[in-house]
Structure formats: C-alpha cells, structure tokens
C-alpha cells in the first residue's frame, strides 16, 4: 500500500473523524479502483485487494459515498 493508503487504514481503524476532503479522496479512490476486483491477484489477496480493504473495503466505499452526499446536503 502507498503511504496515503496506510494513513487511511490507520485513520479508519482508529475511528478518527475524517474531513470532507478526505472523504472525497476515499470516494475517488474507490471509483478508480473498483476495477481491481477483476485483477488476477484479487482472489489471492494481492496488492489491489489489500489496498481496497485498507481503504475500508466495500463497506468503506458505501460509507464514503453516503457521507459525501450528507456533506453536499449541508452546503
């Protein structure tokens, strides 16, 4: 995982409050990396699988989209 991915994993595991900007980056990450699930090493828990789960996995993808919508409704 990249240093940013590791930082995100630490933030999520520590249940830190995330800024709107960070949540935006999460949504962006998941949008770019959804394709990784089709990669040849996904079933072997390769790098794409590790990164996806470090960022929160499928639950993190759903959560980040939901939180971003909530931020938008406050604006």
PDB file of N, CA, C and O in Angstrom:
ATOM      1  N   UNK A   1       0.840  -1.192   0.000  1.00  0.00           N
ATOM      2  CA  UNK A   1       0.000   0.000   0.000  1.00  0.00           C
ATOM      3  C   UNK A   1       0.878   1.245   0.000  1.00  0.00           C
ATOM      4  O   UNK A   1       2.021   1.226   0.456  1.00  0.00           O
ATOM      5  N   UNK A   2       0.320   2.308  -0.515  1.00  0.00           N
ATOM      6  CA  UNK A   2       1.043   3.576  -0.526  1.00  0.00           C
ATOM      7  C   UNK A   2       1.008   4.203   0.867  1.00  0.00           C
ATOM      8  O   UNK A   2       0.211   3.791   1.710  1.00  0.00           O
ATOM      9  N   UNK A   3       1.859   5.187   1.113  1.00  0.00           N
ATOM     10  CA  UNK A   3       1.798   5.885   2.402  1.00  0.00           C
ATOM     11  C   UNK A   3       0.415   6.496   2.682  1.00  0.00           C
ATOM     12  O   UNK A   3      -0.043   6.509   3.825  1.00  0.00           O
ATOM     13  N   UNK A   4      -0.236   6.997   1.639  1.00  0.00           N
ATOM     14  CA  UNK A   4      -1.581   7.557   1.818  1.00  0.00           C
ATOM     15  C   UNK A   4      -2.565   6.459   2.196  1.00  0.00           C
ATOM     16  O   UNK A   4      -3.400   6.648   3.081  1.00  0.00           O
ATOM     17  N   UNK A   5      -2.471   5.316   1.531  1.00  0.00           N
ATOM     18  CA  UNK A   5      -3.349   4.197   1.856  1.00  0.00           C
ATOM     19  C   UNK A   5      -3.136   3.698   3.273  1.00  0.00           C
ATOM     20  O   UNK A   5      -4.098   3.380   3.972  1.00  0.00           O
ATOM     21  N   UNK A   6      -1.890   3.629   3.701  1.00  0.00           N
ATOM     22  CA  UNK A   6      -1.601   3.215   5.074  1.00  0.00           C
ATOM     23  C   UNK A   6      -2.148   4.219   6.082  1.00  0.00           C
ATOM     24  O   UNK A   6      -2.688   3.837   7.120  1.00  0.00           O
ATOM     25  N   UNK A   7      -2.006   5.500   5.772  1.00  0.00           N
ATOM     26  CA  UNK A   7      -2.551   6.532   6.661  1.00  0.00           C
ATOM     27  C   UNK A   7      -4.068   6.399   6.767  1.00  0.00           C
ATOM     28  O   UNK A   7      -4.638   6.528   7.850  1.00  0.00           O
ATOM     29  N   UNK A   8      -4.723   6.136   5.613  1.00  0.00           N
ATOM     30  CA  UNK A   8      -6.174   5.983   5.632  1.00  0.00           C
ATOM     31  C   UNK A   8      -6.571   4.779   6.467  1.00  0.00           C
ATOM     32  O   UNK A   8      -7.519   4.853   7.249  1.00  0.00           O
ATOM     33  N   UNK A   9      -5.857   3.673   6.312  1.00  0.00           N
ATOM     34  CA  UNK A   9      -6.152   2.472   7.095  1.00  0.00           C
ATOM     35  C   UNK A   9      -6.023   2.766   8.589  1.00  0.00           C
ATOM     36  O   UNK A   9      -6.847   2.325   9.389  1.00  0.00           O
ATOM     37  N   UNK A  10      -4.981   3.515   8.956  1.00  0.00           N
ATOM     38  CA  UNK A  10      -4.812   3.876  10.373  1.00  0.00           C
ATOM     39  C   UNK A  10      -5.955   4.764  10.855  1.00  0.00           C
ATOM     40  O   UNK A  10      -6.490   4.558  11.944  1.00  0.00           O
ATOM     41  N   UNK A  11      -6.329   5.755  10.040  1.00  0.00           N
ATOM     42  CA  UNK A  11      -7.439   6.638  10.407  1.00  0.00           C
ATOM     43  C   UNK A  11      -8.725   5.847  10.617  1.00  0.00           C
ATOM     44  O   UNK A  11      -9.437   6.047  11.601  1.00  0.00           O
ATOM     45  N   UNK A  12      -9.009   4.956   9.689  1.00  0.00           N
ATOM     46  CA  UNK A  12     -10.244   4.178   9.767  1.00  0.00           C
ATOM     47  C   UNK A  12     -10.237   3.227  10.962  1.00  0.00           C
ATOM     48  O   UNK A  12     -11.236   3.105  11.670  1.00  0.00           O
ATOM     49  N   UNK A  13      -9.115   2.560  11.182  1.00  0.00           N
ATOM     50  CA  UNK A  13      -9.066   1.615  12.298  1.00  0.00           C
ATOM     51  C   UNK A  13      -9.132   2.326  13.647  1.00  0.00           C
ATOM     52  O   UNK A  13      -9.607   1.753  14.627  1.00  0.00           O
ATOM     53  N   UNK A  14      -8.658   3.571  13.701  1.00  0.00           N
ATOM     54  CA  UNK A  14      -8.718   4.355  14.941  1.00  0.00           C
ATOM     55  C   UNK A  14     -10.040   5.122  15.063  1.00  0.00           C
ATOM     56  O   UNK A  14     -10.270   5.816  16.053  1.00  0.00           O
ATOM     57  N   UNK A  15     -10.897   4.993  14.060  1.00  0.00           N
ATOM     58  CA  UNK A  15     -12.198   5.666  14.033  1.00  0.00           C
ATOM     59  C   UNK A  15     -12.067   7.181  14.164  1.00  0.00           C
ATOM     60  O   UNK A  15     -12.861   7.838  14.837  1.00  0.00           O
ATOM     61  N   UNK A  16     -11.040   7.715  13.500  1.00  0.00           N
ATOM     62  CA  UNK A  16     -10.846   9.169  13.510  1.00  0.00           C
ATOM     63  C   UNK A  16     -11.916   9.844  12.652  1.00  0.00           C
ATOM     64  O   UNK A  16     -12.390   9.276  11.668  1.00  0.00           O
ATOM     65  N   UNK A  17     -12.281  11.045  13.036  1.00  0.00           N
ATOM     66  CA  UNK A  17     -13.192  11.857  12.238  1.00  0.00           C
ATOM     67  C   UNK A  17     -12.448  12.296  10.984  1.00  0.00           C
ATOM     68  O   UNK A  17     -11.326  12.796  11.064  1.00  0.00           O
ATOM     69  N   UNK A  18     -13.070  12.109   9.835  1.00  0.00           N
ATOM     70  CA  UNK A  18     -12.434  12.448   8.560  1.00  0.00           C
ATOM     71  C   UNK A  18     -13.044  13.716   7.992  1.00  0.00           C
ATOM     72  O   UNK A  18     -14.250  13.941   8.094  1.00  0.00           O
ATOM     73  N   UNK A  19     -12.208  14.533   7.399  1.00  0.00           N
ATOM     74  CA  UNK A  19     -12.674  15.774   6.780  1.00  0.00           C
ATOM     75  C   UNK A  19     -13.436  15.464   5.497  1.00  0.00           C
ATOM     76  O   UNK A  19     -13.360  14.358   4.962  1.00  0.00           O
ATOM     77  N   UNK A  20     -14.166  16.455   5.018  1.00  0.00           N
ATOM     78  CA  UNK A  20     -14.871  16.294   3.751  1.00  0.00           C
ATOM     79  C   UNK A  20     -13.881  15.998   2.624  1.00  0.00           C
ATOM     80  O   UNK A  20     -14.154  15.173   1.753  1.00  0.00           O
ATOM     81  N   UNK A  21     -12.737  16.671   2.645  1.00  0.00           N
ATOM     82  CA  UNK A  21     -11.718  16.450   1.615  1.00  0.00           C
ATOM     83  C   UNK A  21     -11.229  15.000   1.634  1.00  0.00           C
ATOM     84  O   UNK A  21     -11.054  14.389   0.580  1.00  0.00           O
ATOM     85  N   UNK A  22     -11.012  14.458   2.809  1.00  0.00           N
ATOM     86  CA  UNK A  22     -10.550  13.069   2.922  1.00  0.00           C
ATOM     87  C   UNK A  22     -11.621  12.110   2.423  1.00  0.00           C
ATOM     88  O   UNK A  22     -11.316  11.141   1.727  1.00  0.00           O
ATOM     89  N   UNK A  23     -12.872  12.376   2.776  1.00  0.00           N
ATOM     90  CA  UNK A  23     -13.975  11.518   2.309  1.00  0.00           C
ATOM     91  C   UNK A  23     -14.065  11.587   0.786  1.00  0.00           C
ATOM     92  O   UNK A  23     -14.306  10.573   0.131  1.00  0.00           O
ATOM     93  N   UNK A  24     -13.871  12.785   0.220  1.00  0.00           N
ATOM     94  CA  UNK A  24     -13.850  12.932  -1.246  1.00  0.00           C
ATOM     95  C   UNK A  24     -12.757  12.062  -1.871  1.00  0.00           C
ATOM     96  O   UNK A  24     -12.976  11.412  -2.893  1.00  0.00           O
ATOM     97  N   UNK A  25     -11.575  12.061  -1.240  1.00  0.00           N
ATOM     98  CA  UNK A  25     -10.472  11.248  -1.761  1.00  0.00           C
ATOM     99  C   UNK A  25     -10.809   9.762  -1.663  1.00  0.00           C
ATOM    100  O   UNK A  25     -10.424   8.979  -2.531  1.00  0.00           O
ATOM    101  N   UNK A  26     -11.523   9.376  -0.616  1.00  0.00           N
ATOM    102  CA  UNK A  26     -11.941   7.977  -0.496  1.00  0.00           C
ATOM    103  C   UNK A  26     -12.876   7.597  -1.635  1.00  0.00           C
ATOM    104  O   UNK A  26     -12.698   6.559  -2.273  1.00  0.00           O
ATOM    105  N   UNK A  27     -13.877   8.445  -1.888  1.00  0.00           N
ATOM    106  CA  UNK A  27     -14.822   8.176  -2.975  1.00  0.00           C
ATOM    107  C   UNK A  27     -14.070   8.056  -4.297  1.00  0.00           C
ATOM    108  O   UNK A  27     -14.348   7.171  -5.106  1.00  0.00           O
ATOM    109  N   UNK A  28     -13.125   8.950  -4.501  1.00  0.00           N
ATOM    110  CA  UNK A  28     -12.329   8.930  -5.727  1.00  0.00           C
ATOM    111  C   UNK A  28     -11.501   7.651  -5.828  1.00  0.00           C
ATOM    112  O   UNK A  28     -11.435   7.034  -6.891  1.00  0.00           O
ATOM    113  N   UNK A  29     -10.873   7.255  -4.724  1.00  0.00           N
ATOM    114  CA  UNK A  29     -10.087   6.018  -4.716  1.00  0.00           C
ATOM    115  C   UNK A  29     -10.960   4.836  -5.129  1.00  0.00           C
ATOM    116  O   UNK A  29     -10.592   4.064  -6.015  1.00  0.00           O
ATOM    117  N   UNK A  30     -12.112   4.700  -4.485  1.00  0.00           N
ATOM    118  CA  UNK A  30     -12.977   3.557  -4.776  1.00  0.00           C
ATOM    119  C   UNK A  30     -13.450   3.567  -6.227  1.00  0.00           C
ATOM    120  O   UNK A  30     -13.539   2.513  -6.857  1.00  0.00           O
ATOM    121  N   UNK A  31     -13.755   4.751  -6.762  1.00  0.00           N
ATOM    122  CA  UNK A  31     -14.187   4.834  -8.161  1.00  0.00           C
ATOM    123  C   UNK A  31     -13.080   4.376  -9.102  1.00  0.00           C
ATOM    124  O   UNK A  31     -13.338   3.664 -10.072  1.00  0.00           O
ATOM    125  N   UNK A  32     -11.843   4.786  -8.812  1.00  0.00           N
ATOM    126  CA  UNK A  32     -10.713   4.407  -9.682  1.00  0.00           C
ATOM    127  C   UNK A  32     -10.346   2.941  -9.550  1.00  0.00           C
ATOM    128  O   UNK A  32      -9.883   2.331 -10.513  1.00  0.00           O
ATOM    129  N   UNK A  33     -10.543   2.372  -8.382  1.00  0.00           N
ATOM    130  CA  UNK A  33     -10.008   1.039  -8.120  1.00  0.00           C
ATOM    131  C   UNK A  33     -11.051  -0.079  -8.073  1.00  0.00           C
ATOM    132  O   UNK A  33     -10.716  -1.220  -7.755  1.00  0.00           O
ATOM    133  N   UNK A  34     -12.291   0.229  -8.380  1.00  0.00           N
ATOM    134  CA  UNK A  34     -13.326  -0.820  -8.460  1.00  0.00           C
ATOM    135  C   UNK A  34     -12.879  -1.925  -9.416  1.00  0.00           C
ATOM    136  O   UNK A  34     -13.150  -3.103  -9.184  1.00  0.00           O
ATOM    137  N   UNK A  35     -12.201  -1.542 -10.479  1.00  0.00           N
ATOM    138  CA  UNK A  35     -11.727  -2.489 -11.492  1.00  0.00           C
ATOM    139  C   UNK A  35     -10.734  -3.497 -10.916  1.00  0.00           C
ATOM    140  O   UNK A  35     -10.592  -4.599 -11.446  1.00  0.00           O
ATOM    141  N   UNK A  36     -10.047  -3.127  -9.838  1.00  0.00           N
ATOM    142  CA  UNK A  36      -9.056  -4.030  -9.239  1.00  0.00           C
ATOM    143  C   UNK A  36      -9.670  -5.359  -8.812  1.00  0.00           C
ATOM    144  O   UNK A  36      -8.975  -6.372  -8.731  1.00  0.00           O
ATOM    145  N   UNK A  37     -10.973  -5.353  -8.539  1.00  0.00           N
ATOM    146  CA  UNK A  37     -11.638  -6.594  -8.126  1.00  0.00           C
ATOM    147  C   UNK A  37     -11.583  -7.650  -9.226  1.00  0.00           C
ATOM    148  O   UNK A  37     -11.769  -8.837  -8.957  1.00  0.00           O
ATOM    149  N   UNK A  38     -11.331  -7.227 -10.455  1.00  0.00           N
ATOM    150  CA  UNK A  38     -11.238  -8.164 -11.571  1.00  0.00           C
ATOM    151  C   UNK A  38      -9.796  -8.587 -11.853  1.00  0.00           C
ATOM    152  O   UNK A  38      -9.540  -9.352 -12.784  1.00  0.00           O
ATOM    153  N   UNK A  39      -8.865  -8.091 -11.053  1.00  0.00           N
ATOM    154  CA  UNK A  39      -7.452  -8.389 -11.262  1.00  0.00           C
ATOM    155  C   UNK A  39      -7.106  -9.836 -10.963  1.00  0.00           C
ATOM    156  O   UNK A  39      -7.823 -10.523 -10.237  1.00  0.00           O
ATOM    157  N   UNK A  40      -6.011 -10.283 -11.526  1.00  0.00           N
ATOM    158  CA  UNK A  40      -5.611 -11.688 -11.409  1.00  0.00           C
ATOM    159  C   UNK A  40      -5.192 -12.078  -9.995  1.00  0.00           C
ATOM    160  O   UNK A  40      -5.207 -13.263  -9.664  1.00  0.00           O
ATOM    161  N   UNK A  41      -4.818 -11.111  -9.148  1.00  0.00           N
ATOM    162  CA  UNK A  41      -4.380 -11.479  -7.794  1.00  0.00           C
ATOM    163  C   UNK A  41      -5.421 -11.153  -6.724  1.00  0.00           C
ATOM    164  O   UNK A  41      -5.151 -11.286  -5.530  1.00  0.00           O
ATOM    165  N   UNK A  42      -6.612 -10.724  -7.153  1.00  0.00           N
ATOM    166  CA  UNK A  42      -7.644 -10.372  -6.167  1.00  0.00           C
ATOM    167  C   UNK A  42      -7.970 -11.568  -5.273  1.00  0.00           C
ATOM    168  O   UNK A  42      -8.011 -11.429  -4.050  1.00  0.00           O
ATOM    169  N   UNK A  43      -8.198 -12.718  -5.857  1.00  0.00           N
ATOM    170  CA  UNK A  43      -8.573 -13.904  -5.072  1.00  0.00           C
ATOM    171  C   UNK A  43      -7.426 -14.398  -4.195  1.00  0.00           C
ATOM    172  O   UNK A  43      -7.636 -15.167  -3.257  1.00  0.00           O
ATOM    173  N   UNK A  44      -6.226 -13.954  -4.507  1.00  0.00           N
ATOM    174  CA  UNK A  44      -5.057 -14.339  -3.703  1.00  0.00           C
ATOM    175  C   UNK A  44      -4.727 -13.274  -2.652  1.00  0.00           C
ATOM    176  O   UNK A  44      -3.692 -13.341  -1.988  1.00  0.00           O
ATOM    177  N   UNK A  45      -5.618 -12.300  -2.514  1.00  0.00           N
ATOM    178  CA  UNK A  45      -5.406 -11.178  -1.587  1.00  0.00           C
ATOM    179  C   UNK A  45      -4.129 -10.416  -1.914  1.00  0.00           C
ATOM    180  O   UNK A  45      -3.320 -10.096  -1.042  1.00  0.00           O
ATOM    181  N   UNK A  46      -3.984 -10.139  -3.203  1.00  0.00           N
ATOM    182  CA  UNK A  46      -2.825  -9.405  -3.703  1.00  0.00           C
ATOM    183  C   UNK A  46      -2.892  -7.923  -3.360  1.00  0.00           C
ATOM    184  O   UNK A  46      -3.723  -7.506  -2.553  1.00  0.00           O
ATOM    185  N   UNK A  47      -2.018  -7.127  -3.974  1.00  0.00           N
ATOM    186  CA  UNK A  47      -1.916  -5.707  -3.644  1.00  0.00           C
ATOM    187  C   UNK A  47      -3.223  -4.919  -3.812  1.00  0.00           C
ATOM    188  O   UNK A  47      -3.547  -4.074  -2.978  1.00  0.00           O
ATOM    189  N   UNK A  48      -3.966  -5.192  -4.880  1.00  0.00           N
ATOM    190  CA  UNK A  48      -5.231  -4.482  -5.088  1.00  0.00           C
ATOM    191  C   UNK A  48      -6.233  -4.787  -3.997  1.00  0.00           C
ATOM    192  O   UNK A  48      -6.922  -3.894  -3.504  1.00  0.00           O
ATOM    193  N   UNK A  49      -6.311  -6.053  -3.622  1.00  0.00           N
ATOM    194  CA  UNK A  49      -7.201  -6.472  -2.542  1.00  0.00           C
ATOM    195  C   UNK A  49      -6.800  -5.802  -1.236  1.00  0.00           C
ATOM    196  O   UNK A  49      -7.651  -5.310  -0.496  1.00  0.00           O
ATOM    197  N   UNK A  50      -5.504  -5.783  -0.958  1.00  0.00           N
ATOM    198  CA  UNK A  50      -5.005  -5.174   0.281  1.00  0.00           C
ATOM    199  C   UNK A  50      -5.320  -3.685   0.325  1.00  0.00           C
ATOM    200  O   UNK A  50      -5.775  -3.176   1.349  1.00  0.00           O
ATOM    201  N   UNK A  51      -5.083  -2.991  -0.773  1.00  0.00           N
ATOM    202  CA  UNK A  51      -5.354  -1.554  -0.808  1.00  0.00           C
ATOM    203  C   UNK A  51      -6.849  -1.285  -0.640  1.00  0.00           C
ATOM    204  O   UNK A  51      -7.247  -0.415   0.135  1.00  0.00           O
ATOM    205  N   UNK A  52      -7.670  -2.035  -1.366  1.00  0.00           N
ATOM    206  CA  UNK A  52      -9.125  -1.851  -1.283  1.00  0.00           C
ATOM    207  C   UNK A  52      -9.592  -1.997   0.156  1.00  0.00           C
ATOM    208  O   UNK A  52     -10.373  -1.183   0.649  1.00  0.00           O
ATOM    209  N   UNK A  53      -9.119  -3.022   0.818  1.00  0.00           N
ATOM    210  CA  UNK A  53      -9.540  -3.260   2.189  1.00  0.00           C
ATOM    211  C   UNK A  53      -8.898  -2.285   3.168  1.00  0.00           C
ATOM    212  O   UNK A  53      -9.494  -1.968   4.197  1.00  0.00           O
ATOM    213  N   UNK A  54      -7.702  -1.808   2.870  1.00  0.00           N
ATOM    214  CA  UNK A  54      -7.082  -0.790   3.708  1.00  0.00           C
ATOM    215  C   UNK A  54      -7.881   0.504   3.721  1.00  0.00           C
ATOM    216  O   UNK A  54      -7.916   1.218   4.723  1.00  0.00           O
ATOM    217  N   UNK A  55      -8.519   0.795   2.604  1.00  0.00           N
ATOM    218  CA  UNK A  55      -9.351   1.996   2.496  1.00  0.00           C
ATOM    219  C   UNK A  55     -10.762   1.753   3.036  1.00  0.00           C
ATOM    220  O   UNK A  55     -11.591   2.662   3.008  1.00  0.00           O
ATOM    221  N   UNK A  56     -11.044   0.568   3.516  1.00  0.00           N
ATOM    222  CA  UNK A  56     -12.341   0.285   4.136  1.00  0.00           C
ATOM    223  C   UNK A  56     -13.179  -0.748   3.427  1.00  0.00           C
ATOM    224  O   UNK A  56     -14.264  -1.090   3.897  1.00  0.00           O
ATOM    225  N   UNK A  57     -12.696  -1.260   2.293  1.00  0.00           N
ATOM    226  CA  UNK A  57     -13.423  -2.310   1.585  1.00  0.00           C
ATOM    227  C   UNK A  57     -14.760  -1.829   1.040  1.00  0.00           C
ATOM    228  O   UNK A  57     -14.993  -0.629   0.897  1.00  0.00           O
ATOM    229  N   UNK A  58     -15.626  -2.775   0.741  1.00  0.00           N
ATOM    230  CA  UNK A  58     -16.942  -2.437   0.179  1.00  0.00           C
ATOM    231  C   UNK A  58     -17.732  -1.548   1.145  1.00  0.00           C
ATOM    232  O   UNK A  58     -18.419  -0.619   0.721  1.00  0.00           O
ATOM    233  N   UNK A  59     -17.628  -1.841   2.441  1.00  0.00           N
ATOM    234  CA  UNK A  59     -18.331  -1.022   3.434  1.00  0.00           C
ATOM    235  C   UNK A  59     -17.795   0.405   3.423  1.00  0.00           C
ATOM    236  O   UNK A  59     -18.571   1.352   3.558  1.00  0.00           O
ATOM    237  N   UNK A  60     -16.502   0.576   3.267  1.00  0.00           N
ATOM    238  CA  UNK A  60     -15.906   1.907   3.196  1.00  0.00           C
ATOM    239  C   UNK A  60     -16.351   2.662   1.958  1.00  0.00           C
ATOM    240  O   UNK A  60     -16.555   3.875   2.001  1.00  0.00           O
ATOM    241  N   UNK A  61     -16.501   1.942   0.852  1.00  0.00           N
ATOM    242  CA  UNK A  61     -16.976   2.572  -0.386  1.00  0.00           C
ATOM    243  C   UNK A  61     -18.399   3.080  -0.199  1.00  0.00           C
ATOM    244  O   UNK A  61     -18.707   4.214  -0.564  1.00  0.00           O
ATOM    245  N   UNK A  62     -19.265   2.250   0.366  1.00  0.00           N
ATOM    246  CA  UNK A  62     -20.654   2.672   0.607  1.00  0.00           C
ATOM    247  C   UNK A  62     -20.705   3.838   1.589  1.00  0.00           C
ATOM    248  O   UNK A  62     -21.406   4.824   1.362  1.00  0.00           O
ATOM    249  N   UNK A  63     -19.958   3.716   2.679  1.00  0.00           N
ATOM    250  CA  UNK A  63     -19.944   4.738   3.720  1.00  0.00           C
ATOM    251  C   UNK A  63     -19.468   6.074   3.163  1.00  0.00           C
ATOM    252  O   UNK A  63     -20.099   7.103   3.406  1.00  0.00           O
ATOM    253  N   UNK A  64     -18.358   6.073   2.418  1.00  0.00           N
ATOM    254  CA  UNK A  64     -17.798   7.324   1.919  1.00  0.00           C
ATOM    255  C   UNK A  64     -18.767   8.016   0.957  1.00  0.00           C
ATOM    256  O   UNK A  64     -18.890   9.240   0.985  1.00  0.00           O
ATOM    257  N   UNK A  65     -19.448   7.255   0.115  1.00  0.00           N
ATOM    258  CA  UNK A  65     -20.438   7.857  -0.783  1.00  0.00           C
ATOM    259  C   UNK A  65     -21.595   8.464   0.005  1.00  0.00           C
ATOM    260  O   UNK A  65     -22.065   9.557  -0.309  1.00  0.00           O
ATOM    261  N   UNK A  66     -22.048   7.746   1.028  1.00  0.00           N
ATOM    262  CA  UNK A  66     -23.157   8.233   1.855  1.00  0.00           C
ATOM    263  C   UNK A  66     -22.757   9.522   2.597  1.00  0.00           C
ATOM    264  O   UNK A  66     -23.529  10.480   2.641  1.00  0.00           O
ATOM    265  N   UNK A  67     -21.558   9.536   3.173  1.00  0.00           N
ATOM    266  CA  UNK A  67     -21.095  10.709   3.917  1.00  0.00           C
ATOM    267  C   UNK A  67     -20.891  11.890   2.978  1.00  0.00           C
ATOM    268  O   UNK A  67     -21.218  13.022   3.334  1.00  0.00           O
ATOM    269  N   UNK A  68     -20.361  11.647   1.794  1.00  0.00           N
ATOM    270  CA  UNK A  68     -20.171  12.734   0.827  1.00  0.00           C
ATOM    271  C   UNK A  68     -21.516  13.346   0.428  1.00  0.00           C
ATOM    272  O   UNK A  68     -21.626  14.564   0.285  1.00  0.00           O
ATOM    273  N   UNK A  69     -22.532  12.509   0.248  1.00  0.00           N
ATOM    274  CA  UNK A  69     -23.879  13.029  -0.056  1.00  0.00           C
ATOM    275  C   UNK A  69     -24.378  13.896   1.102  1.00  0.00           C
ATOM    276  O   UNK A  69     -24.990  14.941   0.880  1.00  0.00           O
ATOM    277  N   UNK A  70     -24.116  13.459   2.337  1.00  0.00           N
ATOM    278  CA  UNK A  70     -24.543  14.232   3.512  1.00  0.00           C
ATOM    279  C   UNK A  70     -23.822  15.582   3.560  1.00  0.00           C
ATOM    280  O   UNK A  70     -24.446  16.599   3.861  1.00  0.00           O
ATOM    281  N   UNK A  71     -22.527  15.605   3.268  1.00  0.00           N
ATOM    282  CA  UNK A  71     -21.789  16.864   3.201  1.00  0.00           C
ATOM    283  C   UNK A  71     -22.431  17.782   2.160  1.00  0.00           C
ATOM    284  O   UNK A  71     -22.609  18.974   2.408  1.00  0.00           O
ATOM    285  N   UNK A  72     -22.775  17.234   1.010  1.00  0.00           N
ATOM    286  CA  UNK A  72     -23.348  18.029  -0.073  1.00  0.00           C
ATOM    287  C   UNK A  72     -24.703  18.621   0.331  1.00  0.00           C
ATOM    288  O   UNK A  72     -25.037  19.740  -0.056  1.00  0.00           O
ATOM    289  N   UNK A  73     -25.474  17.867   1.105  1.00  0.00           N
ATOM    290  CA  UNK A  73     -26.796  18.366   1.507  1.00  0.00           C
ATOM    291  C   UNK A  73     -26.687  19.492   2.532  1.00  0.00           C
ATOM    292  O   UNK A  73     -27.639  20.250   2.719  1.00  0.00           O
ATOM    293  N   UNK A  74     -25.548  19.609   3.193  1.00  0.00           N
ATOM    294  CA  UNK A  74     -25.335  20.680   4.170  1.00  0.00           C
ATOM    295  C   UNK A  74     -24.925  21.973   3.505  1.00  0.00           C
ATOM    296  O   UNK A  74     -25.063  23.048   4.089  1.00  0.00           O
ATOM    297  N   UNK A  75     -24.427  21.880   2.294  1.00  0.00           N
ATOM    298  CA  UNK A  75     -23.895  23.060   1.597  1.00  0.00           C
ATOM    299  C   UNK A  75     -24.997  23.969   1.075  1.00  0.00           C
ATOM    300  O   UNK A  75     -24.711  25.001   0.469  1.00  0.00           O
TER     301      UNK A  75
END
